[in-house]
Amino acid sequence: MSSEIDSSTLLSRASQLIDLARKAGADAADAVVVRSRSQSVSVRLGKVEETESSESDDFSLRVFVGKRVASVSANPGFDMSVLAERAVAMAKVSPEDPFACLADESRLARSYPDLQLLDSTEVSADQLREAALATEAAGLAVPGVTNSSGAGASSGRGGMVLVTSHGFEGSYMGSRFGRSVSVIAGEGTGMERDYDFDSRIYFSELDDPAEIGRRAGERAVKRLKPRQVDTGKNVTVIFDPRIARGFVGHIAGAINGASVARKTSFLRDRMGEQVLKSGLSITDDPMIVRGPASRPFDGEGVSGERMVMIEDGVLKHWFLSTSTAREIGMETNGRGVRGGNAVTPASTNLALEPGDISPEDLIRGVGNGFYITELIGQGVNMITGEYSRGATGFWIENGELTFAVSEVTIASNLKEMFMRVTPANDIDRKYGVAAPTIAIEGMTLAGR
């Protein structure tokens, strides 16, 4: 991939699209170019299975004619006049949308910081192959590991160019490097699988392949000879940070303005009320330097600020884009994301802020309970909060992890789970959703 990142041509083409749309009859418009450059190598049992490389610049034009809106997309080489005329013609026959509009001009980012999201390090296909092979070899070297599901390494750059008819022009690029492996321990019907990975903006910060492989192998071996446990109520479960991140994702979904507008969130009527255990806070910050989900402006040209979405357990904000905010009588907070031709709200660098207890002490304090390392199925109802999922992990006896557990189900309601969370202090902020180890009391466990 070329180290040169020049968005000036894309900005120019996007501006021309806006001008042509206005000439074709649009009252307002915005044009977006999503740029992507990536390469990856996957291996299995010491042999390369696949090498991929891709480049794309995907254009989309959104036009407004009165209260009507339409969007069209194209790849490079399209006729801009035809695209603009087609978009306006589509808008004229579209149903009215009273909430669709550009962001208010006063909210547009006129300047924004360099968040250091782009690492120009060149990584060759040979380097990716060597890293993938080394990651897999380290996993296979762990005693008890018998097979591999494969390993991979990747590098990529992506970004966005945005131009609007009311004066915004901006662009940014970011990089992403990754390594992963999945291995199998045991034989026959007693086989168990696990994985590990790392993903970073800066290549030099990636975990060593040997470390990733070793962690995957050790996790798989620990899962051997799992048992079922007895069905019980009021069980304390502990979510490994991997699983805790998914749990925080449920919180984000419940406070998404789009879900509130559609009445598909069980928290839709809870603004200003306590929804999490006292002392807990959920933060969201798009402006973290080198943050995994940072961005200098959102999909509408609005800069977002750090927000405490839930403070001391009390719900303070929804995630909002312009149209979603208008629908529920509020203003955007710079969380709009382009998804295809639509703009919807979403989190950025989201975190359940940590507590002051170590994960070891959290486990010791449980006495007897269930430490979960993997969840299975999609049994989460975001309208009612009902929660029921298959789980695997380790049984906790006398404050220590003992034997592996599988083929059990945990169940509760997210409303109750949110009020029973105790976070440890081991948060890792290298992911877009960050969470420490967490304990949740009072769950039902269905076993044998």
C-alpha positions in Angstrom: 0.0 0.0 0.0 1.3 3.4 -0.8 2.4 5.6 2.1 1.0 8.6 0.4 -2.5 9.6 1.6 -3.8 12.4 -0.6 -7.5 13.3 -0.1 -7.4 16.5 -2.1 -8.6 14.8 -5.3 -11.4 13.1 -3.4 -12.4 16.4 -1.8 -12.5 18.1 -5.1 -14.7 15.4 -6.7 -17.1 15.4 -3.7 -17.4 19.2 -4.0 -18.2 18.9 -7.7 -20.9 16.4 -6.8 -22.5 18.9 -4.4 -22.4 21.6 -7.1 -24.0 19.3 -9.7 -26.7 18.2 -7.2 -27.6 21.8 -6.5 -27.8 22.6 -10.2 -30.0 19.5 -10.7 -32.5 20.9 -8.2 -31.4 19.8 -4.7 -32.0 22.2 -1.9 -29.1 20.7 0.1 -26.7 17.8 -0.2 -23.7 16.0 1.2 -21.2 13.8 -0.5 -19.1 11.1 1.2 -16.1 9.1 0.0 -15.1 6.1 2.1 -11.6 5.0 1.3 -10.3 1.6 2.2 -6.9 -0.1 1.6 -6.3 -3.6 3.1 -4.2 -6.7 2.9 -4.4 -9.9 4.9 -2.8 -13.4 5.0 -4.4 -16.5 6.6 -2.6 -19.7 7.3 -3.4 -23.2 8.7 -1.0 -25.9 9.8 2.0 -24.1 8.5 0.7 -23.4 5.0 -0.8 -20.2 3.5 -4.5 -20.7 2.8 -5.4 -17.2 1.5 -3.8 -13.9 0.6 -6.1 -10.9 0.0 -5.5 -7.3 -1.0 -8.2 -4.7 -1.7 -8.5 -1.0 -2.5 -11.7 1.0 -2.9 -13.0 4.5 -2.9 -16.8 4.4 -2.5 -18.8 7.5 -3.2 -22.2 8.3 -1.9 -24.4 11.4 -2.6 -27.3 12.3 -0.4 -29.7 15.0 -1.6 -32.6 16.9 -0.1 -35.6 18.3 -2.0 -37.9 19.9 0.5 -38.6 17.2 3.1 -37.7 14.4 0.7 -34.4 12.7 0.6 -32.6 10.2 -1.5 -29.1 8.6 -1.6 -27.1 7.0 -4.4 -23.7 5.3 -4.4 -21.0 4.7 -7.0 -17.5 3.5 -7.5 -14.7 5.6 -9.1 -15.2 6.3 -12.8 -18.9 7.2 -12.6 -20.4 10.1 -14.5 -21.0 12.7 -11.8 -23.7 14.6 -13.7 -25.7 11.5 -14.2 -25.3 10.5 -10.6 -26.4 13.9 -9.3 -29.5 14.0 -11.6 -30.4 10.5 -10.7 -30.3 11.3 -6.9 -32.5 14.4 -7.3 -35.0 12.5 -9.5 -35.2 9.8 -6.8 -35.7 12.4 -4.1 -38.6 14.0 -5.9 -40.6 10.8 -5.8 -39.6 9.7 -2.3 -42.0 10.0 0.6 -41.4 12.9 2.9 -39.2 12.5 5.9 -39.8 15.3 8.4 -36.6 14.5 10.3 -34.0 14.1 7.6 -31.6 17.0 7.1 -28.1 18.2 7.3 -26.6 19.0 10.6 -27.2 22.6 11.8 -24.5 24.8 10.3 -23.6 26.2 13.8 -22.7 22.6 14.9 -20.2 21.9 12.1 -16.5 21.4 13.0 -14.6 24.4 11.7 -11.3 23.0 13.0 -10.3 19.7 14.6 -7.2 18.2 16.2 -4.8 15.6 14.8 -5.8 12.5 16.7 -2.8 10.5 15.4 -4.9 7.8 13.8 -2.6 7.0 10.9 0.5 4.9 11.1 2.3 5.0 7.7 4.3 1.8 8.4 4.5 -0.3 5.3 3.9 -4.0 6.1 4.6 -6.5 3.2 2.7 -9.6 2.4 5.8 -11.6 3.5 5.7 -9.9 6.9 2.1 -10.7 7.3 2.7 -14.3 6.4 5.6 -14.6 8.8 3.6 -13.1 11.6 0.6 -15.4 11.0 2.8 -18.5 10.8 4.7 -17.5 14.0 1.4 -16.9 15.8 0.1 -20.3 14.9 3.3 -22.1 15.7 3.3 -20.6 19.2 -0.2 -21.8 19.7 0.6 -25.3 18.5 3.6 -25.5 20.7 1.5 -25.3 23.9 1.4 -28.8 25.5 -2.1 -30.3 24.9 -2.8 -28.4 21.7 -3.5 -30.8 18.9 -4.7 -28.8 15.9 -5.2 -25.4 14.5 -8.3 -23.7 13.1 -6.0 -21.1 11.5 -4.2 -17.9 12.1 -4.1 -14.6 10.3 -2.4 -11.2 10.1 -3.7 -8.0 8.5 -3.0 -4.4 7.8 -5.2 -1.7 6.5 -6.0 2.0 6.1 -9.4 3.6 5.8 -11.0 7.0 6.2 -13.6 9.4 5.1 -14.0 12.5 3.0 -17.1 14.6 3.7 -18.4 17.7 1.9 -21.7 19.4 2.5 -23.6 22.0 0.7 -23.6 24.3 3.7 -19.9 24.7 4.0 -18.2 21.7 5.6 -15.1 20.0 4.0 -13.1 17.5 5.9 -11.2 14.3 5.7 -9.3 11.9 7.9 -7.5 8.6 7.6 -6.7 5.8 10.1 -4.7 2.6 10.1 -5.4 -0.8 11.7 -3.1 -3.8 12.1 -4.1 -7.2 13.5 -3.0 -10.7 14.4 -5.2 -13.7 15.4 -5.2 -17.4 15.9 -7.6 -20.2 16.9 -6.3 -23.6 18.1 -7.8 -26.9 19.3 -6.8 -28.9 22.4 -7.6 -32.5 23.1 -8.7 -35.4 20.9 -12.0 -36.9 19.6 -15.1 -35.9 21.4 -13.0 -34.2 24.1 -11.7 -31.4 21.8 -12.0 -27.8 22.9 -11.2 -24.6 20.9 -10.2 -21.1 21.9 -8.5 -18.1 20.3 -6.6 -14.9 20.9 -6.0 -11.8 18.9 -4.7 -8.3 19.0 -5.6 -5.2 17.0 -3.9 -1.8 17.0 -3.7 1.5 15.2 0.1 1.5 15.4 2.0 -1.5 14.1 4.8 -1.2 16.7 2.2 -1.6 19.5 0.9 -5.0 18.4 1.4 -7.9 20.8 4.2 -10.3 19.8 3.0 -13.3 17.7 4.4 -15.7 20.2 2.5 -14.1 23.0 -0.8 -14.2 21.1 -0.3 -17.8 20.1 0.7 -18.9 23.7 -2.4 -17.2 25.2 -4.7 -19.0 22.7 -3.1 -22.4 23.3 -3.3 -22.0 27.1 -6.9 -20.9 27.0 -7.8 -23.9 24.8 -6.0 -26.4 27.1 -7.7 -25.0 30.2 -11.1 -25.8 28.7 -10.4 -29.5 28.5 -12.7 -32.0 30.4 -15.5 -29.6 31.1 -18.4 -30.5 33.4 -21.9 -29.4 33.8 -23.0 -27.9 37.1 -26.2 -28.0 39.0 -29.1 -25.6 38.2 -29.2 -22.8 40.7 -30.7 -19.3 41.4 -28.9 -16.3 42.8 -25.6 -17.3 41.2 -22.9 -14.7 41.0 -21.2 -14.8 37.6 -18.0 -13.1 36.6 -17.5 -12.0 33.0 -14.0 -12.2 31.5 -13.2 -8.8 30.0 -13.8 -10.2 26.5 -17.4 -11.0 27.6 -17.7 -7.8 29.6 -17.2 -5.8 26.4 -20.2 -7.4 24.9 -22.2 -6.6 28.0 -21.2 -2.9 27.7 -22.3 -3.2 24.1 -25.8 -4.0 25.3 -25.8 -0.9 27.4 -24.8 1.1 24.4 -27.6 -0.4 22.4 -30.1 0.5 25.1 -29.1 4.2 25.1 -28.9 4.6 21.4 -31.2 7.4 20.3 -32.4 5.4 17.2 -33.7 2.6 19.5 -35.4 5.2 21.7 -37.1 6.8 18.7 -38.2 3.3 17.5 -39.3 2.4 21.0 -37.2 -0.7 20.9 -35.1 0.0 24.0 -36.1 -1.1 27.5 -34.5 2.2 28.8 -36.5 4.5 26.5 -38.4 6.1 29.4 -35.6 6.2 31.9 -33.7 9.4 31.1 -32.5 11.0 34.3 -33.1 7.9 36.3 -30.8 5.4 37.9 -30.2 2.5 35.4 -26.8 1.2 36.6 -25.6 0.4 40.1 -24.6 3.5 42.0 -21.0 4.5 41.6 -20.7 3.2 38.0 -20.2 5.4 35.0 -20.2 4.8 31.2 -18.1 7.3 29.2 -17.8 7.9 25.5 -15.0 10.0 24.0 -14.3 10.4 20.2 -11.3 12.7 20.8 -8.8 10.3 22.4 -5.4 10.6 20.8 -4.7 7.2 19.1 -8.0 6.0 20.4 -9.3 2.8 18.6 -12.6 4.4 17.7 -11.6 8.1 17.7 -12.6 10.5 14.9 -12.2 14.2 14.5 -15.8 14.7 13.3 -18.8 12.4 12.8 -20.6 11.3 9.7 -22.3 14.7 9.4 -19.3 17.0 10.1 -20.1 17.5 13.8 -17.3 17.2 16.4 -18.2 15.2 19.4 -17.0 15.7 22.9 -16.3 13.4 25.8 -19.6 12.6 27.5 -20.5 10.7 30.6 -23.4 8.8 29.2 -24.3 7.3 32.6 -23.0 9.0 35.7 -23.0 7.5 39.1 -25.6 5.0 37.7 -27.9 7.8 36.4 -28.7 8.0 32.6 -27.6 11.4 31.3 -27.5 11.1 27.5 -28.6 9.2 24.4 -26.3 8.6 21.4 -27.6 11.0 18.8 -27.3 12.0 15.2 -29.1 15.0 13.7 -32.2 13.2 12.3 -32.5 10.9 15.3 -32.2 13.9 17.7 -34.9 15.8 15.8 -37.2 12.9 16.0 -37.1 12.9 19.8 -36.9 16.6 20.2 -33.2 17.0 21.0 -29.9 18.1 19.4 -27.1 15.9 18.0 -24.1 15.2 20.1 -21.8 14.3 17.3 -22.4 10.5 17.3 -23.7 10.2 13.7 -22.1 7.4 11.7 -22.4 6.8 7.9 -23.8 3.3 7.3 -24.3 2.8 3.6 -26.4 5.8 2.6 -27.8 6.5 6.1 -26.6 8.3 9.1 -27.3 6.6 12.5 -26.0 7.2 16.0 -23.4 5.0 17.5 -20.7 5.1 20.3 -17.1 5.9 19.8 -14.5 5.1 22.5 -17.0 3.6 24.9 -16.0 2.5 28.4 -17.5 1.1 31.6 -15.1 2.9 34.0 -13.2 0.5 36.3 -13.6 -0.1 40.0 -10.9 -0.2 42.6 -10.7 -4.0 43.2 -8.4 -6.4 41.4 -9.9 -9.2 39.3 -8.3 -11.7 41.7 -9.9 -10.2 44.7 -13.2 -9.9 42.8 -13.1 -13.7 42.2 -12.0 -14.4 45.8 -14.9 -12.3 47.1 -17.4 -14.4 45.1 -16.7 -17.6 47.0 -18.6 -20.0 44.8 -19.8 -18.9 41.4 -19.2 -19.0 37.6 -16.4 -17.4 35.6 -17.6 -17.0 32.0 -15.1 -17.0 29.1 -17.6 -17.5 26.2 -21.2 -16.8 25.5 -23.3 -18.7 22.9 -26.4 -17.6 21.0 -28.3 -14.3 20.7 -30.9 -14.6 23.5 -31.1 -10.9 24.3 -34.3 -9.0 23.9 -33.6 -5.2 23.8 -37.2 -4.3 24.1 -37.9 -6.1 27.3 -34.3 -6.7 28.6 -34.8 -10.4 28.9 -31.4 -12.2 28.8 -30.7 -15.9 28.3 -27.5 -17.3 26.7 -25.5 -20.4 26.6 -22.2 -20.1 28.5 -18.8 -21.8 29.1 -16.1 -21.0 31.5 -14.8 -22.1 34.9 -16.5 -22.9 38.2 -15.3 -20.8 41.2 -15.0 -22.7 44.5 -13.7 -21.0 47.7 -12.6 -18.0 45.6 -10.5 -20.0 43.1 -11.1 -21.0 39.5 -11.3 -24.8 39.5 -12.8 -27.0 36.7 -14.0 -26.1 33.2 -17.8 -25.8 32.7 -19.8 -26.1 29.5 -23.4 -26.7 28.4 -25.1 -24.4 30.8 -27.3 -21.4 30.3 -27.4 -18.1 32.3 -30.5 -16.0 32.5 -31.8 -12.8 34.0 -33.0 -9.4 32.8 -30.7 -6.6 31.8 -32.6 -4.1 34.0 -31.6 -6.2 37.0 -28.1 -7.1 35.7 -27.3 -3.4 35.3 -28.1 -2.8 38.9 -25.9 -5.6 40.2 -22.6 -5.0 38.4 -19.3 -4.7 40.2 -16.3 -3.8 38.0 -12.7 -4.7 38.7 -9.8 -2.4 38.0 -8.2 -4.2 35.0 -9.7 -2.2 32.1 -7.9 -2.3 28.7 -8.7 0.6 26.5 -7.1 -0.7 23.3 -10.6 -1.6 22.0 -13.5 0.6 20.9 -15.5 -0.9 23.7 -13.6 -1.1 26.9 -14.5 -3.0 30.1 -12.8 -4.6 33.0 -13.7 -7.9 34.5 -17.2 -7.6 36.0 -19.2 -9.6 38.6 -23.0 -9.7 38.3 -25.0 -11.1 41.2 -28.3 -12.9 41.3 -28.4 -14.7 38.0 -30.1 -18.0 37.2 -28.0 -20.8 35.9 -29.5 -23.8 34.1 -27.3 -26.9 34.2 -27.9 -30.5 34.9 
